[in-house]
Amino acid sequence: MDNLRKRLLGLTDNKLDYVIARSKTTSVRKACSDIDISTSTLYGWDDREDLEQLANELKVDRYLEIEMKLRDALPDAVDVIIDGIYKDRDGKRYSTRFRSACEILDRGIGKPTQQINQNNNGEVEIVVRYADGRRNDTDSA
């Protein structure tokens, strides 16, 4: 991280802005647009490949830092949820802490799959509305 920081601090303002923007997007064009430079300006830079590498390293560093913080928060999130079982009986509200704990768990161990109960007996109604206001709602598929 120290080496990455030193390399970032050695950049000019425009190049630093580009690396930061590029680390947050998957598109070179979007990164250039975000910092208001033309792509031709970027392609004129001799160290463009180095900047791409820096942007990637910054992105990975950010992801790792967030992942480690989430991992560290998992035990506390579980405790909040378990505490809620008992506090809820007493009528105490702790919904904000509970929602936060659930968010941490969803990000840390994955969100459970959600089932969709769809019961339409295979019938679908199609309603066509024309620009002049007429309707055709007798068709079904």
N, C-alpha and C positions, 0 to 999 in steps of 0.2 A: 504493500500500500504506500509506503514512504517513497519508493521508486516511482510509482505511478503519479503520486502527488508532485514530486519534483519535476517530472516530465510535463505534467499539465501546467505547472507554474512557469515553465520555460517557454510557453507558447505566446504568440501575439494575441491580442484581444479577439480578433476575428476568428482565428484558428481555435482558440479555446471555446468560443461560442459555438463553433461548428461541432467540435468534439462532444460538447455537452448535449447539443441538440441531436446529434447523430446517435448518441448513446440511448436516446429516448424514443427513437423511431426506427422503422425498418427500411425507410426510403431516403436515399441521398437527396432527391428532389424536395421531399418534405422538410428535411433538416435545413437545407438551403433556404427554403421559403420561410421557415420559422425564424431564422435569424436575418432574413432580408438580404441575402447575397445571391448572385446568379450562379447557376451550375457551371457556367463558363469560368467564373472566378475560381471556383473550387478546382476545376480541371486544369487551371493554370498553375496551381501550387505544385511544386516539385515533391513535397513530402506528403502528398495525398494518401498514399498507402500507410504511412506511419500514423496519420491522423485516424484512419479507419481502424487500425490496430488499437490505438489509444481509446477510441470510442467503444470498441468491443471489450477491452479490459475494464473500462469504467462501468459498463453495463453488467458484466459478470461480478465485479466487486460489489455493486449495489445489490444485486440479487443475493449474493452470499451473505451480506450484512443483514438484509431483511430476513432471509431464511434462518440465520442463527438467532436473531431476536425472537422470531416466532417460535422457534424450537425451545428457547429458554422460557418463553411465556406459557408453553403448553401445560406444565404442572399446575400453575396458578389458575389457568382457565378451567381445568378439570375441577379444582377445588371450589371455584365459584359455582359451577354447575351442581356439584354435590351439595354444597351449602344451601343451594336453592331448594333442594328437596325438603330440607328441614325448615328453612325460613318461610317457605311458601305455606306451610301448615300453620304458622303463626300469623299469617296475613301480612307479613312485611313485604314491601315491594322492592325488588332489586332488578327490575327489567333491564335497565341500562347496562349494568354489570353482566347480566346474563347474555344479552345480545352481543356484547363485546367478547365475552368468553367464547360464544358460539362462532363468531367470526374468526377468532384466533384458531380454534380447533378446525374449522373448515379449511383454513389456509395451511395449517400444520399437518393434518393427517388426511385431508381430503373431504370434500362435501359428500354426504350420502346421496345415492341416486334417488331421484324423486319419481314416483310412479304416477302415471296419468290414467285416470279412470275415464275411458271414452266408450260410451255405449250409445251408438246411434243406429244399430241394427242394419248397417250398411246403406242407409238412405241419406242422401245429401240433397238439400234444397238449393236451387240456383235461382237467384232473382236478378233480372237484368233491368237496369234503369237507363232509359235513353235520355239524351241531352234535352229533348223536348218535353220530358216529364212522364212519358208513357212508361208503363211497367209491364214486364212479362214474368210473372212468378208462377207459371203453371208448369215450367220445365223442371224435371228432376233427373238426377243421374244416379 
